Amino acid sequence: MRKIIAVVAFAALAGCGVETASTAATAAAAKKQEIEQGKKTMEQMQRNIGKAMEQTQQSAERADNGAK
């Protein structure tokens, strides 16, 4: 009888470990996706800033040439 109780208890505890590992893996996958999306957003913003800087420089050059 003690062996049966021990086996059942062990199986229950092992199941909890699997669930915890599964939850951790899911959280890690979600975090990885969040990081990748953040990188894409950062790259897009850097491109937008670069374009804005180019436009500002072109406007300044046009204004400088017009003033001459």
N, CA, C and O atoms as CSV, one atom per row, in Angstrom:
chain,resi,resn,atom,element,x,y,z
A,1,MET,N,N,0.819,-1.189,0.000
A,1,MET,CA,C,0.000,0.000,0.000
A,1,MET,C,C,0.866,1.257,0.000
A,1,MET,O,O,0.557,2.233,-0.684
A,2,ARG,N,N,1.955,1.223,0.776
A,2,ARG,CA,C,2.852,2.379,0.828
A,2,ARG,C,C,3.501,2.624,-0.525
A,2,ARG,O,O,3.718,3.772,-0.912
A,3,LYS,N,N,3.809,1.562,-1.240
A,3,LYS,CA,C,4.430,1.712,-2.553
A,3,LYS,C,C,3.465,2.386,-3.529
A,3,LYS,O,O,3.867,3.228,-4.332
A,4,ILE,N,N,2.212,2.013,-3.451
A,4,ILE,CA,C,1.215,2.614,-4.337
A,4,ILE,C,C,1.078,4.100,-4.041
A,4,ILE,O,O,1.021,4.919,-4.958
A,5,ILE,N,N,1.027,4.444,-2.768
A,5,ILE,CA,C,0.923,5.859,-2.376
A,5,ILE,C,C,2.163,6.621,-2.843
A,5,ILE,O,O,2.057,7.743,-3.338
A,6,ALA,N,N,3.330,6.012,-2.686
A,6,ALA,CA,C,4.573,6.658,-3.109
A,6,ALA,C,C,4.584,6.871,-4.621
A,6,ALA,O,O,5.004,7.928,-5.092
A,7,VAL,N,N,4.131,5.882,-5.380
A,7,VAL,CA,C,4.098,6.001,-6.839
A,7,VAL,C,C,3.123,7.096,-7.266
A,7,VAL,O,O,3.438,7.905,-8.138
A,8,VAL,N,N,1.953,7.122,-6.660
A,8,VAL,CA,C,0.966,8.150,-6.981
A,8,VAL,C,C,1.504,9.532,-6.628
A,8,VAL,O,O,1.361,10.470,-7.412
A,9,ALA,N,N,2.111,9.662,-5.475
A,9,ALA,CA,C,2.678,10.952,-5.062
A,9,ALA,C,C,3.790,11.388,-6.012
A,9,ALA,O,O,3.866,12.554,-6.398
A,10,PHE,N,N,4.639,10.454,-6.380
A,10,PHE,CA,C,5.737,10.759,-7.309
A,10,PHE,C,C,5.182,11.202,-8.661
A,10,PHE,O,O,5.669,12.168,-9.247
A,11,ALA,N,N,4.168,10.499,-9.152
A,11,ALA,CA,C,3.566,10.854,-10.443
A,11,ALA,C,C,2.935,12.240,-10.388
A,11,ALA,O,O,3.043,13.013,-11.340
A,12,ALA,N,N,2.280,12.552,-9.281
A,12,ALA,CA,C,1.663,13.873,-9.133
A,12,ALA,C,C,2.722,14.967,-9.121
A,12,ALA,O,O,2.552,16.004,-9.763
A,13,LEU,N,N,3.799,14.745,-8.404
A,13,LEU,CA,C,4.870,15.735,-8.341
A,13,LEU,C,C,5.573,15.865,-9.683
A,13,LEU,O,O,5.940,16.971,-10.081
A,14,ALA,N,N,5.763,14.782,-10.368
A,14,ALA,CA,C,6.400,14.830,-11.683
A,14,ALA,C,C,5.527,15.615,-12.652
A,14,ALA,O,O,6.041,16.380,-13.469
A,15,GLY,N,N,4.239,15.437,-12.572
A,15,GLY,CA,C,3.314,16.187,-13.421
A,15,GLY,C,C,3.403,17.680,-13.188
A,15,GLY,O,O,3.327,18.464,-14.134
A,16,CYS,N,N,3.563,18.078,-11.947
A,16,CYS,CA,C,3.710,19.499,-11.625
A,16,CYS,C,C,4.976,20.061,-12.245
A,16,CYS,O,O,4.988,21.191,-12.733
A,17,GLY,N,N,6.022,19.285,-12.225
A,17,GLY,CA,C,7.278,19.723,-12.826
A,17,GLY,C,C,7.157,19.926,-14.318
A,17,GLY,O,O,7.708,20.880,-14.867
A,18,VAL,N,N,6.438,19.035,-14.977
A,18,VAL,CA,C,6.237,19.156,-16.421
A,18,VAL,C,C,5.420,20.400,-16.725
A,18,VAL,O,O,5.723,21.130,-17.669
A,19,GLU,N,N,4.397,20.642,-15.938
A,19,GLU,CA,C,3.561,21.824,-16.154
A,19,GLU,C,C,4.371,23.100,-15.950
A,19,GLU,O,O,4.232,24.055,-16.714
A,20,THR,N,N,5.205,23.118,-14.938
A,20,THR,CA,C,6.040,24.286,-14.671
A,20,THR,C,C,7.011,24.516,-15.812
A,20,THR,O,O,7.202,25.651,-16.250
A,21,ALA,N,N,7.631,23.441,-16.297
A,21,ALA,CA,C,8.570,23.565,-17.410
A,21,ALA,C,C,7.855,24.055,-18.664
A,21,ALA,O,O,8.395,24.874,-19.408
A,22,SER,N,N,6.657,23.563,-18.898
A,22,SER,CA,C,5.879,23.983,-20.068
A,22,SER,C,C,5.521,25.460,-19.972
A,22,SER,O,O,5.597,26.192,-20.959
A,23,THR,N,N,5.130,25.891,-18.779
A,23,THR,CA,C,4.786,27.297,-18.570
A,23,THR,C,C,6.011,28.181,-18.783
A,23,THR,O,O,5.911,29.248,-19.391
A,24,ALA,N,N,7.154,27.746,-18.290
A,24,ALA,CA,C,8.387,28.521,-18.466
A,24,ALA,C,C,8.772,28.606,-19.935
A,24,ALA,O,O,9.209,29.655,-20.407
A,25,ALA,N,N,8.610,27.510,-20.654
A,25,ALA,CA,C,8.938,27.511,-22.078
A,25,ALA,C,C,8.009,28.448,-22.848
A,25,ALA,O,O,8.449,29.156,-23.754
A,26,THR,N,N,6.754,28.451,-22.497
A,26,THR,CA,C,5.788,29.341,-23.151
A,26,THR,C,C,6.133,30.799,-22.867
A,26,THR,O,O,6.089,31.639,-23.766
A,27,ALA,N,N,6.474,31.093,-21.629
A,27,ALA,CA,C,6.847,32.463,-21.264
A,27,ALA,C,C,8.113,32.894,-21.998
A,27,ALA,O,O,8.217,34.037,-22.442
A,28,ALA,N,N,9.068,31.986,-22.124
A,28,ALA,CA,C,10.309,32.307,-22.830
A,28,ALA,C,C,10.038,32.573,-24.306
A,28,ALA,O,O,10.612,33.494,-24.887
A,29,ALA,N,N,9.175,31.779,-24.910
A,29,ALA,CA,C,8.836,31.986,-26.320
A,29,ALA,C,C,8.145,33.329,-26.515
A,29,ALA,O,O,8.419,34.031,-27.488
A,30,ALA,N,N,7.257,33.691,-25.604
A,30,ALA,CA,C,6.565,34.980,-25.693
A,30,ALA,C,C,7.553,36.129,-25.541
A,30,ALA,O,O,7.462,37.128,-26.254
A,31,LYS,N,N,8.492,35.989,-24.620
A,31,LYS,CA,C,9.495,37.034,-24.402
A,31,LYS,C,C,10.393,37.178,-25.629
A,31,LYS,O,O,10.756,38.292,-26.006
A,32,LYS,N,N,10.753,36.051,-26.253
A,32,LYS,CA,C,11.586,36.089,-27.456
A,32,LYS,C,C,10.859,36.827,-28.567
A,32,LYS,O,O,11.459,37.647,-29.261
A,33,GLN,N,N,9.586,36.547,-28.742
A,33,GLN,CA,C,8.791,37.212,-29.766
A,33,GLN,C,C,8.694,38.712,-29.474
A,33,GLN,O,O,8.767,39.537,-30.384
A,34,GLU,N,N,8.530,39.047,-28.215
A,34,GLU,CA,C,8.457,40.460,-27.816
A,34,GLU,C,C,9.765,41.181,-28.141
A,34,GLU,O,O,9.751,42.315,-28.622
A,35,ILE,N,N,10.879,40.531,-27.881
A,35,ILE,CA,C,12.189,41.124,-28.167
A,35,ILE,C,C,12.375,41.310,-29.667
A,35,ILE,O,O,12.858,42.353,-30.108
A,36,GLU,N,N,11.995,40.306,-30.454
A,36,GLU,CA,C,12.123,40.409,-31.908
A,36,GLU,C,C,11.262,41.543,-32.452
A,36,GLU,O,O,11.699,42.277,-33.339
A,37,GLN,N,N,10.055,41.694,-31.940
A,37,GLN,CA,C,9.184,42.776,-32.378
A,37,GLN,C,C,9.780,44.126,-31.990
A,37,GLN,O,O,9.701,45.088,-32.754
A,38,GLY,N,N,10.370,44.194,-30.810
A,38,GLY,CA,C,11.029,45.424,-30.377
A,38,GLY,C,C,12.188,45.799,-31.281
A,38,GLY,O,O,12.387,46.975,-31.583
A,39,LYS,N,N,12.953,44.808,-31.713
A,39,LYS,CA,C,14.069,45.066,-32.632
A,39,LYS,C,C,13.562,45.597,-33.962
A,39,LYS,O,O,14.143,46.524,-34.527
A,40,LYS,N,N,12.474,45.009,-34.465
A,40,LYS,CA,C,11.910,45.473,-35.730
A,40,LYS,C,C,11.426,46.910,-35.608
A,40,LYS,O,O,11.635,47.719,-36.511
A,41,THR,N,N,10.781,47.225,-34.494
A,41,THR,CA,C,10.297,48.582,-34.265
A,41,THR,C,C,11.458,49.558,-34.188
A,41,THR,O,O,11.392,50.653,-34.747
A,42,MET,N,N,12.518,49.166,-33.499
A,42,MET,CA,C,13.690,50.032,-33.370
A,42,MET,C,C,14.330,50.290,-34.740
A,42,MET,O,O,14.710,51.421,-35.043
A,43,GLU,N,N,14.449,49.249,-35.561
A,43,GLU,CA,C,15.028,49.409,-36.895
A,43,GLU,C,C,14.177,50.352,-37.745
A,43,GLU,O,O,14.710,51.202,-38.459
A,44,GLN,N,N,12.863,50.199,-37.668
A,44,GLN,CA,C,11.955,51.073,-38.424
A,44,GLN,C,C,12.106,52.516,-37.965
A,44,GLN,O,O,12.153,53.429,-38.790
A,45,MET,N,N,12.183,52.724,-36.671
A,45,MET,CA,C,12.336,54.082,-36.151
A,45,MET,C,C,13.672,54.683,-36.584
A,45,MET,O,O,13.740,55.870,-36.902
A,46,GLN,N,N,14.736,53.875,-36.600
A,46,GLN,CA,C,16.038,54.376,-37.041
A,46,GLN,C,C,15.983,54.798,-38.506
A,46,GLN,O,O,16.570,55.811,-38.887
A,47,ARG,N,N,15.271,54.011,-39.336
A,47,ARG,CA,C,15.125,54.386,-40.750
A,47,ARG,C,C,14.345,55.697,-40.868
A,47,ARG,O,O,14.711,56.574,-41.651
A,48,ASN,N,N,13.280,55.823,-40.094
A,48,ASN,CA,C,12.475,57.045,-40.135
A,48,ASN,C,C,13.282,58.258,-39.688
A,48,ASN,O,O,13.177,59.330,-40.283
A,49,ILE,N,N,14.070,58.094,-38.661
A,49,ILE,CA,C,14.909,59.201,-38.179
A,49,ILE,C,C,15.936,59.576,-39.232
A,49,ILE,O,O,16.191,60.758,-39.465
A,50,GLY,N,N,16.531,58.562,-39.876
A,50,GLY,CA,C,17.497,58.827,-40.945
A,50,GLY,C,C,16.867,59.605,-42.086
A,50,GLY,O,O,17.473,60.547,-42.597
A,51,LYS,N,N,15.661,59.227,-42.495
A,51,LYS,CA,C,14.962,59.940,-43.568
A,51,LYS,C,C,14.669,61.379,-43.158
A,51,LYS,O,O,14.846,62.305,-43.949
A,52,ALA,N,N,14.223,61.560,-41.923
A,52,ALA,CA,C,13.915,62.908,-41.431
A,52,ALA,C,C,15.172,63.772,-41.407
A,52,ALA,O,O,15.120,64.953,-41.750
A,53,MET,N,N,16.286,63.195,-41.010
A,53,MET,CA,C,17.545,63.951,-40.982
A,53,MET,C,C,17.961,64.346,-42.397
A,53,MET,O,O,18.423,65.465,-42.620
A,54,GLU,N,N,17.800,63.433,-43.348
A,54,GLU,CA,C,18.141,63.738,-44.743
A,54,GLU,C,C,17.266,64.869,-45.272
A,54,GLU,O,O,17.757,65.781,-45.938
A,55,GLN,N,N,15.969,64.808,-44.974
A,55,GLN,CA,C,15.054,65.856,-45.435
A,55,GLN,C,C,15.398,67.207,-44.819
A,55,GLN,O,O,15.338,68.238,-45.489
A,56,THR,N,N,15.757,67.196,-43.546
A,56,THR,CA,C,16.135,68.435,-42.869
A,56,THR,C,C,17.399,69.018,-43.494
A,56,THR,O,O,17.506,70.227,-43.702
A,57,GLN,N,N,18.341,68.147,-43.786
A,57,GLN,CA,C,19.596,68.597,-44.392
A,57,GLN,C,C,19.337,69.160,-45.791
A,57,GLN,O,O,19.901,70.190,-46.160
A,58,GLN,N,N,18.484,68.486,-46.568
A,58,GLN,CA,C,18.161,68.974,-47.908
A,58,GLN,C,C,17.457,70.332,-47.855
A,58,GLN,O,O,17.723,71.219,-48.666
A,59,SER,N,N,16.559,70.470,-46.889
A,59,SER,CA,C,15.851,71.760,-46.728
A,59,SER,C,C,16.836,72.864,-46.356
A,59,SER,O,O,16.742,73.986,-46.855
A,60,ALA,N,N,17.761,72.543,-45.494
A,60,ALA,CA,C,18.755,73.535,-45.080
A,60,ALA,C,C,19.646,73.919,-46.251
A,60,ALA,O,O,20.004,75.087,-46.405
A,61,GLU,N,N,20.006,72.942,-47.075
A,61,GLU,CA,C,20.843,73.234,-48.239
A,61,GLU,C,C,20.077,74.091,-49.244
A,61,GLU,O,O,20.643,75.026,-49.809
A,62,ARG,N,N,18.800,73.787,-49.477
A,62,ARG,CA,C,17.996,74.580,-50.384
A,62,ARG,C,C,17.849,76.022,-49.866
A,62,ARG,O,O,17.929,76.981,-50.633
A,63,ALA,N,N,17.637,76.146,-48.570
A,63,ALA,CA,C,17.492,77.476,-47.990
A,63,ALA,C,C,18.811,78.244,-48.100
A,63,ALA,O,O,18.817,79.447,-48.360
A,64,ASP,N,N,19.909,77.547,-47.903
A,64,ASP,CA,C,21.233,78.171,-47.988
A,64,ASP,C,C,21.518,78.596,-49.432
A,64,ASP,O,O,22.049,79.681,-49.668
A,65,ASN,N,N,21.171,77.754,-50.380
A,65,ASN,CA,C,21.391,78.090,-51.793
A,65,ASN,C,C,20.478,79.229,-52.247
A,65,ASN,O,O,20.877,80.048,-53.074
A,66,GLY,N,N,19.282,79.286,-51.724
A,66,GLY,CA,C,18.353,80.348,-52.067
A,66,GLY,C,C,18.768,81.690,-51.499
A,66,GLY,O,O,18.434,82.737,-52.053
A,67,ALA,N,N,19.488,81.660,-50.406
A,67,ALA,CA,C,19.924,82.902,-49.748
A,67,ALA,C,C,21.132,83.494,-50.441
A,67,ALA,O,O,21.470,84.652,-50.195
A,68,LYS,N,N,21.780,82.752,-51.281
A,68,LYS,CA,C,23.012,83.269,-51.940
A,68,LYS,C,C,22.697,84.116,-53.122
A,68,LYS,O,O,23.607,84.622,-53.779
